[in-house]
Structure formats: C-alpha cells, structure tokens
Amino acid sequence: MPIVWWLLIGFLAGAIARFLVPGRDPMGLVGTTALGLVGSLLGGLLGQLLQPGRHGLAFTRAGLLGSIVGAAIILIVYRAATPRRRFLGRRGFMR
C-alpha cells in the first residue's frame, strides 16, 4: 500500500509543479508521476542538507512542499536541457 501513496503523492507534486512553472510540457500521466517522484527524491535530499538530524518517512506538509519544489527544479532543468520544439498543428512537432 505505501507504493500507491508514493505514486499518488508523486503525481500530485508533479502536477502542482507543472502548474506553477509556466510553459507547455508534452507529458502524460506517467511523465507527471515520474517528475513528482524524482522531485520528491531531490526535495528529500535538500531537506536532509538543511536539517541533517531529521529522518523519517511519514507524510508531512513540509515534505509535500519539498517534493513540489524539487519537481519544479527538475522541470526547469529538463526544459533547459531539451531543445525547444514548436507545435505546428496537425503536422506535428518541428524543430
């Protein structure tokens, strides 16, 4: 059951991060969930750097906020690393 919660929180964090960071992202449900899960890992690492003595896997509002911040950072890095693509309607994407 914890895996279901991880996926749900990962999706929630990824969706909020995509909403907060302006721009268009061609990600589906799986991409948004992966973004949130990786963002949660990054947020957890940043949290450990700021508060080294704290450990635990319990759900907290601070943990969710860290997951959203981590997902937003990952999304910004992803956009900077990938080339820009323009959408041309029915013909598809063009570089």
RAZI-V824776 format. One record per pair of residues at least 24 apart in sequence whose ideal C-beta (glycine too) atoms are under 8 Angstrom apart, sorted by the first residue. I is the first residue (numbers start at 0). GAP is how many residues later the second one is. D is the distance in Angstrom with one decimal. If there is no record, write none. Layout:
# RAZI-V824776
i->{I I}
gap->{GAP GAP}
d->{D D}
This chain:
# RAZI-V824776
i->{4 5 5 6 6 8 8 8 8 8 9 9 9 9 9 9 9 10 11 11 12 12 12 12 12 12 12 12 13 13 15 15 16 16 16 16 16 17 17 19 19 20 20 20 20 22 23 24 24 34 34 34 34 35 35 37 37 37 38 38 38 38 38 38 38 38 38 39 39 39 39 40 41 41 41 41 42 42 42 42 42 43 44 45}
gap->{54 31 34 26 30 27 31 50 55 58 24 25 26 27 29 30 57 25 24 52 26 27 30 51 54 55 57 58 25 57 52 55 51 54 55 57 58 53 57 48 52 51 54 55 58 56 63 50 54 36 39 40 43 31 35 32 33 36 28 29 30 31 32 33 34 35 36 26 27 30 31 29 28 29 31 32 24 25 26 27 28 26 25 24}
d->{7.4 6.9 7.8 6.0 7.6 7.1 6.9 7.2 6.8 6.6 7.5 7.9 3.6 3.8 7.8 5.9 7.5 5.6 6.7 7.5 5.6 6.0 7.9 6.6 3.8 5.0 7.7 4.9 6.6 5.2 5.0 7.6 5.4 3.5 4.4 7.8 5.5 8.0 6.6 7.3 6.0 5.3 5.1 6.3 8.0 6.6 7.7 7.2 7.8 5.3 6.1 6.2 7.8 6.5 5.2 7.5 7.3 5.3 5.5 7.0 7.6 3.7 2.6 7.1 7.1 5.0 7.8 7.6 4.0 6.2 7.3 7.0 3.5 7.8 6.2 6.1 4.7 7.5 5.7 3.2 7.5 7.5 7.9 6.6}
